[in-house]
Amino acid sequence: MKKKITAVLLALTMLASSLTAFAQEGEVTEPVEQEGEVTEPITKEDKPYLSLGANLSEEQRNTVLALLGVDPAELSEYDVIYTTIDEEYQYLGDYLSAETIGKRSLSSVLVVKREQGNGINITTKNISYCTVGMYKNALITAGITDADMIVAGPFPISGTAALVGAMKAYSVMTGEEVSEESMDAAVNELVLTGELAESVGDSQQVEEFIAYLKQQIVEQGLKTEEEIQKAIEDAEKEFEISLSDEDMLRINELLQKISDLDLDIDALMSQAKDLYDKLAEIGQSSGFFDKVAEFFQSIVDFFKNLF
């Protein structure tokens, strides 16, 4: 079973789109391709929560609402909260510079709670820094499960505010508190994954690397700095990633935080099932994806046994 779970988690983030050039909240860049996982429209009948960037102008807000599929005339029928720039600094300030965070909170997110087993499905529109895989892994670390989300900006922006907004909206919507420790670890993971992707040059590989390490921490109950360091070194060889001593230290510190959280391995496996369906449709693959091809049969056998 351990090998099967490992195989599932190694493939967990294969379909996350490649990390594009970083854009601050409010910085205009070239248009970015929209990523789509949410196939069912989110309507007001679903009783979703809408987290809007507090610094959107009226025109920008209408653009964002259109991307989220919300009629501005019906906005009063939605539960709406706002993510402020002060909250961005509160949660991101330890990990990003003031220059990077910027002065405006613009990215927004529409969140709806789904039935158990749905997993986390995310679509991004005009988000140039945070990938679907980065959002998904961070939200799982925050303890969020079974939700559909659409993240949007009025033009290509980083999307960092939306992570804070998604966690706030989910907590208010479900009544399930997202602890400060979980939020801190989730934000830490999002930022560190993005920075590692820039240095390594492959966001998918880094997302897989971090997902694998999280699985090792949870499944093996690794707690000490020494245990975690060995896991990082082993994974570094497995994934053929070269890390600096500073990166090693930062990953170790993140994983120590994650080791203190009550992460749900079943939620990770649920995400893997959704990913497996997509992988089956693709059929062929290249690059790093080929490195996990040998695990395909174990994934197939796993889900046969599960369902």
C-alpha positions, 0 to 999 in steps of 0.5 A: 500500500505504501508504494501505491500511495507514493506512486499516486502522490508522485503523480499528483501534480503532473497536470499543473501548468508551467510557472510563468513570469512572476507578476506582482498584484497590480503589475500588467504583463502579457496575457496568460493561458487560463487553466481549467479544472472546474467543469461544472459552473458555480452558480448562486444556487450552490451557495458559494462564497466570493472573496474579492480583492479589496482594492479592485476598482469598479471596472476591475471588479466587473471584469473579475466578476465576469471571469468568475461567472458572476452577474454584477447585478446579482452580487447581493445574492452572494456571500461576499468577503474581502481580502485586504492588503493588510491581510496579505502582509499579515500572512505573506509578510514573513515570506515575501518582500513589500516590493513583491506583495505590492500595494493593492489586493486584487486577485479574487476567488469563488469557492463552493463546498462540494460533497466528500470525495469531490477533491479540490478542483481549481480554475485560474484566469489571469493568474501568472504566478500561482499555478493550479498545483501550487494552490492545490498543494497549499490548500491541502496543507491548510486542511481544505478538502472537497471544494471547487474554486475559480481564481481570477484577476482583472489582468495577469497578476500573481494571485497571492491574495487569492490563497488568503481569500480562499482560506478565509472563504472556506473557513466562513462557508464551512464553519471549519476554522483554518488554524493560524498554523495551517495558514502559515504553513500553506502560505510558506509552501506556496511561496517556497514552491514558487521560488524553488521553481524559479531556481530549479527551472521546472515548476511541475518537478518542484510541485511533485518533489514537495508533494512527495516529501509531504507524503513521506512526512505524513506516512512515516511520521517524520518529526526531527530535523535529522529525519526530515533532512535525510528524507529531503536528501533521498528525494533530491536524488530520486528527483534529480534536483540540485538544492543549495544548503539554504534551500535545504534548510528552508524546505526542512523548516517547512516540513517541520511545520507540516509534521505538526499538522493533521494532514489527511492522507485520504484527501491527497488520495482523492486528488490523485484519483481526479488526476489519474482520470486526466492522465488516462486521457492524455496517454502519452507523456514526455520529460519528467513525466516519463520518470513516473511511467513505471508507477502507472500499473500500481496506480491502476491497481490501487484504484481498482482495489479502492473502487 
